Amino acid sequence: TSNVTNGSKPYIVEDRPMISRSSGDRVKITHTIEPGKEETGCLTCFYAPPEYPVLAKCPCFDFPEYIVNEIKASQYIYIRENSIEYNQPTLQPATSNTPLATCLCCGHSPNVIIVRDQISTIYFDDLLMDSVRNDTRPCNPLHTFCCGGHGEEVRLESRFCWDGCYRGRSLGSEQCGLMGGCCCCVPCVPVGCPQCLCPCAARKTIYVEDAETAVQIVTQARDDARKRLQVMER
């Protein structure tokens, strides 16, 4: 069933207060944070021609200018009244437009790339909001100039055991197929274990332009929401 919301009244969820909103028909955005800018490093001197995006695999070429601009336009970080929402888009081939390309490339275009949005919403009572910190690598400007980068890093995480382990999280159906929400590799993950080997660790990285300012904004918004809605840490 569907219900028409009343915009003049707050939307209250008693069983999980953090989902509540101050207005029934909208979610209030309290702050915006400037996303990190992706840099390719000092070796990259040219945009790949639009017809040959595969040249971006070469050290001296970036992706075609149109797709670089589309990626930048798609990035955002919103601090909402009860959560943080952000988009860290990636790339994917466009759909094929000729029968030959459909047959040879399994339905994908061989020379057109489009943006694939990766939108995440994390409510302030989520396990990931236990700790918000600046996790920018040392000498980040130098590393970015030489090897490229995505900006400064804000880490959302949940640790225990004297900060030596991350708590484990169940993975959704997108990552685990038929196992769905019951899929979790291990209940805890050592802090030094890389994300690619242990995706169920309770940690997320958000790339921003100014990590110190972003940490202050997110932490203050989280604490204010928990206090306002009388939500305790999970």
HULIN-V768933 format. One record per residue. N is the residue number from 1. RES is the residue in one letter. OMEGA is omega in whole degrees, -180 to 180 (NA if undefined). NEAR is the number of other ideal C-beta (glycine too) atoms within 10 Angstrom. D_LAST is the distance of its C-alpha to the last C-alpha in Angstrom with 2 decimals. Layout:
BEGIN
n & res & omega & near & d_last
N & RES & OMEGA & NEAR & D_LAST
N & RES & OMEGA & NEAR & D_LAST
END
This chain:
BEGIN
n & res & omega & near & d_last
1 & T & 178 & 2 & 30.50
2 & S & -180 & 4 & 30.11
3 & N & 176 & 6 & 29.88
4 & V & -178 & 7 & 31.36
5 & T & 177 & 13 & 28.97
6 & N & -175 & 11 & 30.34
7 & G & -178 & 10 & 30.06
8 & S & -178 & 8 & 30.94
9 & K & 175 & 11 & 27.99
10 & P & 176 & 10 & 24.23
11 & Y & -173 & 16 & 22.27
12 & I & 175 & 12 & 19.68
13 & V & -174 & 12 & 17.20
14 & E & -177 & 7 & 16.30
15 & D & 173 & 5 & 14.14
16 & R & -172 & 11 & 11.81
17 & P & -176 & 16 & 12.88
18 & M & 178 & 19 & 11.87
19 & I & -177 & 15 & 14.63
20 & S & 180 & 17 & 17.09
21 & R & 179 & 17 & 19.98
22 & S & 178 & 14 & 22.55
23 & S & -173 & 15 & 25.33
24 & G & -173 & 15 & 25.75
25 & D & 180 & 12 & 27.62
26 & R & 174 & 12 & 26.04
27 & V & -176 & 15 & 23.00
28 & K & 174 & 11 & 23.69
29 & I & -176 & 11 & 23.86
30 & T & 180 & 14 & 23.50
31 & H & 166 & 15 & 24.43
32 & T & 180 & 11 & 25.88
33 & I & -179 & 21 & 25.76
34 & E & 179 & 14 & 28.77
35 & P & 176 & 22 & 28.09
36 & G & 179 & 24 & 29.61
37 & K & -180 & 14 & 33.16
38 & E & 179 & 18 & 34.08
39 & E & -176 & 17 & 37.08
40 & T & 178 & 18 & 39.26
41 & G & -172 & 14 & 40.98
42 & C & -179 & 11 & 44.51
43 & L & -177 & 12 & 46.16
44 & T & -175 & 16 & 45.41
45 & C & -172 & 10 & 48.35
46 & F & 166 & 12 & 48.74
47 & Y & 174 & 17 & 47.04
48 & A & 176 & 21 & 47.87
49 & P & -179 & 12 & 50.28
50 & P & -178 & 14 & 48.64
51 & E & -175 & 11 & 50.61
52 & Y & -180 & 12 & 49.46
53 & P & -179 & 23 & 45.70
54 & V & 179 & 13 & 45.93
55 & L & 178 & 16 & 47.54
56 & A & 175 & 20 & 44.10
57 & K & 178 & 9 & 43.84
58 & C & -175 & 12 & 46.56
59 & P & -172 & 10 & 45.60
60 & C & -178 & 11 & 47.62
61 & F & 169 & 20 & 46.42
62 & D & 175 & 21 & 43.35
63 & F & 179 & 22 & 42.52
64 & P & -173 & 21 & 44.85
65 & E & -177 & 13 & 44.45
66 & Y & -178 & 13 & 43.59
67 & I & 175 & 20 & 40.50
68 & V & 179 & 16 & 39.39
69 & N & 180 & 10 & 39.68
70 & E & 176 & 16 & 37.82
71 & I & -179 & 17 & 34.88
72 & K & -179 & 12 & 34.76
73 & A & -177 & 10 & 35.07
74 & S & -176 & 17 & 32.16
75 & Q & 173 & 20 & 29.58
76 & Y & 173 & 15 & 27.33
77 & I & 179 & 23 & 24.01
78 & Y & 170 & 16 & 22.90
79 & I & -177 & 22 & 20.33
80 & R & -176 & 18 & 19.73
81 & E & -178 & 20 & 18.62
82 & N & -173 & 25 & 15.20
83 & S & 172 & 21 & 15.08
84 & I & 179 & 28 & 17.18
85 & E & -179 & 16 & 19.93
86 & Y & 178 & 21 & 22.35
87 & N & 175 & 15 & 25.26
88 & Q & -171 & 21 & 26.43
89 & P & 174 & 19 & 29.46
90 & T & -175 & 10 & 31.55
91 & L & 174 & 14 & 35.02
92 & Q & 177 & 12 & 36.62
93 & P & 173 & 18 & 40.24
94 & A & 177 & 12 & 41.53
95 & T & -179 & 13 & 43.11
96 & S & -179 & 18 & 46.70
97 & N & 176 & 9 & 49.50
98 & T & 178 & 11 & 52.43
99 & P & -179 & 8 & 53.22
100 & L & 179 & 9 & 54.00
101 & A & 178 & 18 & 50.65
102 & T & -179 & 14 & 48.91
103 & C & -174 & 10 & 50.75
104 & L & -173 & 11 & 50.58
105 & C & 175 & 15 & 47.01
106 & C & 176 & 9 & 45.28
107 & G & -179 & 10 & 44.84
108 & H & 175 & 15 & 43.71
109 & S & 179 & 18 & 45.73
110 & P & -173 & 16 & 47.25
111 & N & 178 & 15 & 47.43
112 & V & 180 & 18 & 44.94
113 & I & 178 & 22 & 41.28
114 & I & -179 & 13 & 38.71
115 & V & 171 & 16 & 35.17
116 & R & -179 & 11 & 32.25
117 & D & 173 & 10 & 29.23
118 & Q & -175 & 11 & 25.80
119 & I & 178 & 11 & 23.53
120 & S & 173 & 14 & 19.75
121 & T & -179 & 13 & 17.34
122 & I & 179 & 18 & 13.77
123 & Y & -173 & 18 & 11.84
124 & F & 174 & 22 & 10.22
125 & D & 180 & 20 & 6.75
126 & D & 178 & 19 & 7.25
127 & L & -178 & 16 & 6.44
128 & L & -178 & 20 & 9.93
129 & M & 177 & 26 & 9.54
130 & D & -178 & 16 & 8.33
131 & S & 176 & 14 & 12.10
132 & V & -175 & 22 & 15.05
133 & R & 176 & 13 & 18.43
134 & N & -178 & 16 & 22.06
135 & D & -180 & 16 & 22.98
136 & T & -178 & 20 & 26.53
137 & R & 177 & 11 & 29.06
138 & P & 179 & 6 & 31.77
139 & C & -175 & 10 & 34.97
140 & N & 179 & 14 & 33.41
141 & P & 180 & 10 & 36.45
142 & L & 178 & 10 & 38.82
143 & H & -179 & 15 & 36.86
144 & T & 179 & 21 & 36.62
145 & F & -176 & 13 & 40.36
146 & C & -169 & 12 & 41.34
147 & C & -177 & 12 & 38.97
148 & G & -180 & 15 & 37.08
149 & G & -177 & 21 & 33.43
150 & H & -175 & 17 & 30.87
151 & G & 176 & 22 & 30.29
152 & E & -171 & 23 & 27.78
153 & E & 170 & 19 & 24.31
154 & V & -178 & 28 & 20.85
155 & R & 170 & 17 & 18.20
156 & L & -173 & 23 & 14.58
157 & E & 175 & 21 & 12.86
158 & S & -178 & 20 & 10.37
159 & R & 172 & 18 & 12.55
160 & F & 179 & 12 & 13.04
161 & C & -179 & 11 & 16.37
162 & W & 179 & 6 & 17.75
163 & D & -180 & 10 & 16.86
164 & G & -177 & 11 & 19.12
165 & C & 169 & 20 & 17.00
166 & Y & 170 & 23 & 14.66
167 & R & 177 & 19 & 12.14
168 & G & 179 & 18 & 13.88
169 & R & 174 & 19 & 13.22
170 & S & 179 & 14 & 15.47
171 & L & -179 & 18 & 18.21
172 & G & -176 & 11 & 19.67
173 & S & 179 & 12 & 23.23
174 & E & -179 & 7 & 24.70
175 & Q & -170 & 12 & 24.06
176 & C & 175 & 17 & 24.61
177 & G & -174 & 9 & 27.15
178 & L & -179 & 7 & 27.55
179 & M & 176 & 13 & 24.59
180 & G & -175 & 13 & 22.27
181 & G & -179 & 10 & 18.57
182 & C & -175 & 10 & 19.28
183 & C & 172 & 16 & 20.47
184 & C & -175 & 14 & 18.74
185 & C & -177 & 15 & 21.04
186 & V & 179 & 13 & 19.30
187 & P & 177 & 10 & 15.97
188 & C & -176 & 16 & 16.27
189 & V & 176 & 23 & 18.58
190 & P & -175 & 12 & 20.64
191 & V & -177 & 13 & 20.32
192 & G & -177 & 7 & 24.00
193 & C & -177 & 13 & 23.90
194 & P & -177 & 9 & 24.92
195 & Q & -176 & 11 & 23.02
196 & C & 180 & 6 & 26.00
197 & L & -177 & 9 & 25.82
198 & C & -177 & 16 & 22.09
199 & P & -178 & 16 & 20.73
200 & C & 175 & 20 & 17.62
201 & A & -180 & 24 & 16.19
202 & A & 180 & 21 & 13.02
203 & R & 176 & 21 & 15.28
204 & K & 176 & 18 & 17.22
205 & T & 176 & 13 & 20.29
206 & I & -179 & 25 & 21.66
207 & Y & -176 & 21 & 25.28
208 & V & 178 & 25 & 26.37
209 & E & -178 & 14 & 29.57
210 & D & -173 & 17 & 28.25
211 & A & -178 & 22 & 25.05
212 & E & 178 & 12 & 25.01
213 & T & -180 & 16 & 25.33
214 & A & 179 & 27 & 22.75
215 & V & 179 & 18 & 20.10
216 & Q & -179 & 13 & 21.00
217 & I & -178 & 21 & 20.89
218 & V & -180 & 23 & 17.53
219 & T & 180 & 14 & 15.88
220 & Q & 179 & 14 & 17.71
221 & A & 178 & 21 & 16.91
222 & R & -178 & 25 & 13.12
223 & D & 179 & 12 & 13.44
224 & D & -179 & 13 & 16.00
225 & A & 179 & 23 & 14.14
226 & R & 179 & 18 & 11.12
227 & K & -178 & 9 & 13.92
228 & R & -177 & 14 & 16.16
229 & L & 177 & 18 & 13.99
230 & Q & 180 & 7 & 12.37
231 & V & 177 & 18 & 8.75
232 & M & 176 & 6 & 6.36
233 & E & -179 & 10 & 3.80
234 & R & NA & 10 & 0.00
END
